[in-house]
Amino acid sequence: MLGPLHLDLLGLVVDLNQVVLTITAVRGAGNLLGNLLCSIAGLLDNPAGGTGGLARLLNQLLGILNGL
């Protein structure tokens, strides 16, 4: 959540009281950022799992980059 904001842009004044921004990651083909964010969030689900999750994520990233 962002707090109050006051902008004066070359004579255009913008006042915002409160802004709520919700970002949702969506998995699926062609959703590169959504897939990446879901994978990173999955690493946080089981921090005691060691580096297996990190290695899996890096392999997925390599697979995506090789497909470009």
Buried (B, 14 or more C-beta within 10 A) or exposed (E): EEEEEEEEEEEEEEEEEEEEEEEEBEEEEEEEEBBBBBBEEEBEEEEEEEEEBEEEBEEEBEEEEEEE
